[in-house]
Amino acid sequence: MTFEAVEGEHFYGLGHEATGCFDLKGCTVDLRHVNAKCAMPFVYSSLGYGFLWNMPSTGTCELACNRTRWSSDCMRQMDYVVMGGSPAEVAETLADLTGHAPMMPDWGMGFWQSRLRYETQEEVLRVARRYRELGFITGERQGLQGEKVEVCDECDEKKGFDYGV
């Protein structure tokens, strides 16, 4: 399927691949999954529309300066959807069409804290005490399914951990 190119139009999307290109205009993208590459036959245009090609095969998308061409290695029929709007509106329509990601359960949405490094154990303990004061740390541990897990302080001490909070 080939479309005439529009001067000044830019395209974004098609999954994730280490191409180094944010704007895909001028690129040809191989639409197949390989190692860390995840292809998705969807682009958002700077003209305010999204284009989804329902393609159950491998193929390519050529976003050339003179044309836009979607090619399939094997197909019996072609289905595509064009949806207009802002990027947020198009993303919402795309999710309505293809399915929304499920909400993570409460037990999986605990407090996550990240820092490059702590210099001393006292610094770790000071931060942990403050989090406990603020109610971020309850002192309970949960398993992967949200069940309460018994804490064995002796086991933790044998492993060299000192929670001391």
Rosetta blueprint (number, residue, H / E / L):
1 M L
2 T E
3 F E
4 E E
5 A L
6 V L
7 E L
8 G L
9 E L
10 H L
11 F E
12 Y E
13 G E
14 L E
15 G E
16 H E
17 E L
18 A L
19 T L
20 G L
21 C L
22 F L
23 D L
24 L L
25 K L
26 G L
27 C L
28 T E
29 V E
30 D E
31 L E
32 R L
33 H L
34 V E
35 N L
36 A L
37 K E
38 C E
39 A E
40 M E
41 P E
42 F E
43 V E
44 Y E
45 S E
46 S L
47 L L
48 G L
49 Y E
50 G E
51 F E
52 L E
53 W E
54 N E
55 M L
56 P L
57 S L
58 T L
59 G E
60 T E
61 C E
62 E E
63 L E
64 A L
65 C L
66 N L
67 R E
68 T E
69 R E
70 W E
71 S E
72 S E
73 D L
74 C L
75 M L
76 R L
77 Q L
78 M L
79 D E
80 Y E
81 V E
82 V E
83 M E
84 G E
85 G L
86 S L
87 P H
88 A H
89 E H
90 V H
91 A H
92 E H
93 T H
94 L H
95 A H
96 D H
97 L H
98 T H
99 G L
100 H L
101 A L
102 P L
103 M L
104 M L
105 P L
106 D H
107 W H
108 G H
109 M L
110 G L
111 F L
112 W L
113 Q L
114 S L
115 R L
116 L L
117 R L
118 Y L
119 E L
120 T L
121 Q H
122 E H
123 E H
124 V H
125 L H
126 R H
127 V H
128 A H
129 R H
130 R H
131 Y H
132 R H
133 E H
134 L H
135 G L
136 F L
137 I L
138 T L
139 G L
140 E L
141 R E
142 Q E
143 G L
144 L L
145 Q L
146 G L
147 E L
148 K E
149 V E
150 E L
151 V L
152 C L
153 D H
154 E H
155 C H
156 D H
157 E H
158 K H
159 K L
160 G L
161 F L
162 D L
163 Y L
164 G L
165 V L
